[in-house]
């Protein structure tokens, strides 16, 4: 397919998703336009030439949905190829941004054979002695990184200033890297060859972060990395015509009192319905499976969920993506 054809196809798809993008970025028109342009440009990315345009756009939309910038120059997230489909790959900077947004500060440091490094196990407070040798490092060369990496030290600090640290060996990182369907043992390819150290640091950070007591939505975001994009059209089929959300809300408001009320057992006050539950119920009514509906709603902030509920048309766009 010619470049112009792919670009035109991407523009047509992204045009239908603009209401969803606007909702996600809180109607920041400039940001929405920038994100849309970045996604359209991916259709012409040489590394993605064998990927279907729809797969590229939908994977890029995942980046926007978890609150990251889809432009690969920012290093927050990447769209990488797997056969004729595209996959999401969250970068080191993206994990840092997601962590800060959820009250965590992360740092990952690569350790090479030329560095001075010693790790002494000491219960909950391991003693790490690390002196990097920048003179002998050549960490902008993917082949050098692959041949000389020892592992990655990961530091994490939560909102109470409690500090966690862990060391992830190269052997463990290679096992994690080659678990991705687009990576093979013994050779780095794609974004791994171009941004080797950053990708190893991201993989180590993800490995440690998913084992910390972090926010569920952050866990969901990092777990999306390396998952092949699959659109199951059967799960998205609407079995019956859903009720219009505006009409439902109108009917609820016209009632003097809800039929069922949830009370706080301590104060006796009526509890406000959880917007996440409301959005999940609405997705299920529109034909999405219960598990998928739960996974979808946990990707958004409370403000974004309320925005979806206030604009029922955006929920249809959400299902399409």
N, C-alpha and C positions, 0 to 999 in steps of 0.2 A: 504494500500500500504506500502511495506517495506521501511525503511529509505533509503536504497541504491537506490531503484527505484525512490523515490521522489527526491533524490539528483541528480541522473542521468537525470531526467526530467528537473530539474532546470538548470543543466549545459547546456543541449541542448538548452533551451530557451534563457538563458543569452548569449550563444555563438552567437546567431543570432542578439543580441542587442549590441554586443561589439562596432561596428562602431558608434552607437549612443552615447554610454557611452564615447568613446574616443573623440567624438566631444564636448560633454558637458564639459569634464574636460580638454579641450584644448590640447588633445593628450598627457596628462601626463600618461604614460604607467603604472607607479607604482600605481598611485591613481586609475586608471581604474581597474587594477588587484585587488586592495584591495576592491573596491566597489563591483566588481563582486563576489569575495569570500564571502563577507558579505551577499549578496543577496542569493547566493547558500545555505549558512548555514541556512537561514530562513526556507528553505523547511523542515529542521529537527527540527524546534522549536516545542516543545511539545504543546505550547499554540495555534499553528496554524495547528495542526494535522488534523482538520476537514476542513481546507481550501484547495481549489484546488491549485496546485502548480503554474499554470499559473496566477491565481489571485494574489498569493503572489509576484511573480516576477514582475508583472505589477504594483502593488501597490508600491513595493520597487523602481521601476523605477521612479515613481512620486517623491519620495524623492530626487533622483539624479537630476531629471529635475529642481527642484526648488532650487538646489544648496546646499543641506544638505547631511550629512553623513548617509548612511543607517544602519550603525552599531548601534544597540540600546544602546550599552555601552556608546556611546557619548551623549546620552540623547537629541539629536536634533529632532529626529522623530522616530515613531514606526509604525510597521505594526500590526494591531490588528484584531481579528477574528469577523466576523458577519455571522453566519450560515456557509455555505460552501464557503463564499467569504472573501476577506481581505479588510481592510480599512486603510486609512492613518490617523495618529494622530501626529500632529506637537507638539513637546515638548517645554517646557519653554526655554531651551537653543537654540532650533531651531528658535524660534521667536525672541530671542535676536540677533542671528546671522543675520537673515533676516533684522531686523531693522537697525543694524549697517551698513549693506551693502547698505542700501537705505537712509543713512543720519540721522537715528533716534537712540537714546539711550533709552532703556526701562529698567524698574526695577519694579518688583512686590514683595510685602511683605505681608505675611499671618498674619492675626490678630486672636488670640485665646482668649477664655474666661478668661484665667489667666493673660492676658496682660492688661495694662492700655491704654485705647483708647477712644478718644473723637473727634468727627468731628463737626465743627461749620460751617454752610453754610454762605459764605461771598461773594456772587456774583461769579465773575470769579476767586477769590483767596480764596478758602476754607481754614480754619484753622484746621490743623490736629495735634492732640497731641497723640503721640504713644510711649509707653515704653514697649518693649517686656520683658516677664518674662521667661528667658531661663531655670531657675532652675526648673520650674514646667511644662515646655513643654516636650512632648513626641512625637515630630513631625515625628519620623521615624516609628511610629505605625499607620497604615492606619485607624484602628478602632478609635483610639484616635483623629486623625485629623478630621474624619467625625463627631464625637460627640462634638468636642470643637471649630471647626472653626467658626469664626464670619463673616469673609469676607476677601477680599484681596485689599490692596491699590496698585494702579498702577501709576507709574510716567513715563512720556515720555518727552524727550527733542529733539527738532529738530536741524537742522544744523545752525540755527540762535541763538541757546541757549534759545529759548522760552520753558518754562516748562509747562507741563500739568499734572494734577493729577486727579484721580477719585477713588472712593471706590465702589467695587462690592460686594454686600452682599452674604452670603451663600445661601440665598433663591434664588437669581438670578443665582448663580453658579450651584445650583442643578437643576434649570430649564434648564440651558444650557447643563449640563452633561447628564441628562436623555432624552434630545432630541436625543442623539446618540442611534442608534438602539441596541447597545451592552451593554447599561447601564440601570439599573433598580433603581427605587426609594428605598431608605432605605438600600442599600447595595452597596459597591464598589467592582468591579470585574476587573480582568485582570490587565493591567498596572495601572489603578486607585488605585487598592489595594496595589500595590508594591511601586508606586511613587506618593502617594496621594497628598502631599503638592505641588510637582512640577506640577502635572496635574491641580490642582485647580488654581495655579498661571498662568499656560499657558492658561487656559480657560478665566481667568479674563483679561489677557493681550490681547488675541485675541478679546475679546468683546470690549475693549477700542480702540485697534489699528484700527479696522475696522470703527471706527467713527472719526478717525483723518484724516487730509488732507495728507495722505501718498501716496507713489508711487503706481500706478495702479498694477504693477507686484507684489508688496508686498501684496496688497489687494487680488489679485488672489490667491497667495500662501496660505495665512491664511484662505481663504474661502474654500480651499480644505479639511480642517480638518473635520472629522466626516461625510464626504460624502461617502456612500457606493460605492465601485468600480463597475462600470457597463460598460461593453464593448458592444456597440451597433454595431454589425457586419453589419447591414443594412446601417448605416450611413457611414461605411468605405468601402462599396463596390464601386469599380470603375466602373462607368457606361460606360465609353468609354476609349479607350487606350490614356493615356496622352502623350503629346509631351515630348520628352527628353529635360530636362532643359539645358543640355550642348549645344544641337542643337539650342535652342532658343537664348541663350546667344551669340552663334557663329553668328547666323543670325543678331542679333542686332548690334554686333560689325562690321559686314561687311557693314552695312548701313552707308552712309555718314552723315545722319542726322535722328534722330528719327521722326516718323510721327507726334507725339504730344509731345510738350515740356511744362513743368510747369515753370512759371516765378515768381520770387519774385516781388510783385507789388511795392515794395519800391525801390529796387536796379535795377530791370530789369534783374537780373542774372538768368541763368537757374538753377533750383533747382534739386538736386540729388534725385533720387527715394528713398523712405523710404524702407529700407530692410525688415521691419516688414510687409509692404503692399505686397512686392514681395513674401515673404514666405507664407503669407496668401493666395495670389492668386494661388500660386503653390499647396498648400494643397487643395484648392477648385477644381482645375483642376484634382486632383487625387481622387476626390470623397468625400472629407470631407465636411460636411455642413458648411455654412458660420459662424454660431455661434460657432461651435466647433473649426474651424480654427482660429477664433479670440482668443478664450480662450487658445489655444495651444501656439500661437506665443508670447502672453504676459507673458509667464512663463520664457522667456529667455532674456539674455542680448543682446545688439546689436552685440557684438563680436560673441556670439553663433549663432545668427540668420545668420550672414554673413558666418559662418562656414558651416551651413546647406546649404546655397545657393551655396557655392563653392563645395559641395559634394552632388550631387543629390541623390546618393544611400542612404545617411543618412536620407533623407526625407522619403523614404519608411519605414525605421526602425522606424522613428518618428511616422508615421501613425499606424504601427503595435502595438506600445506601448500605 
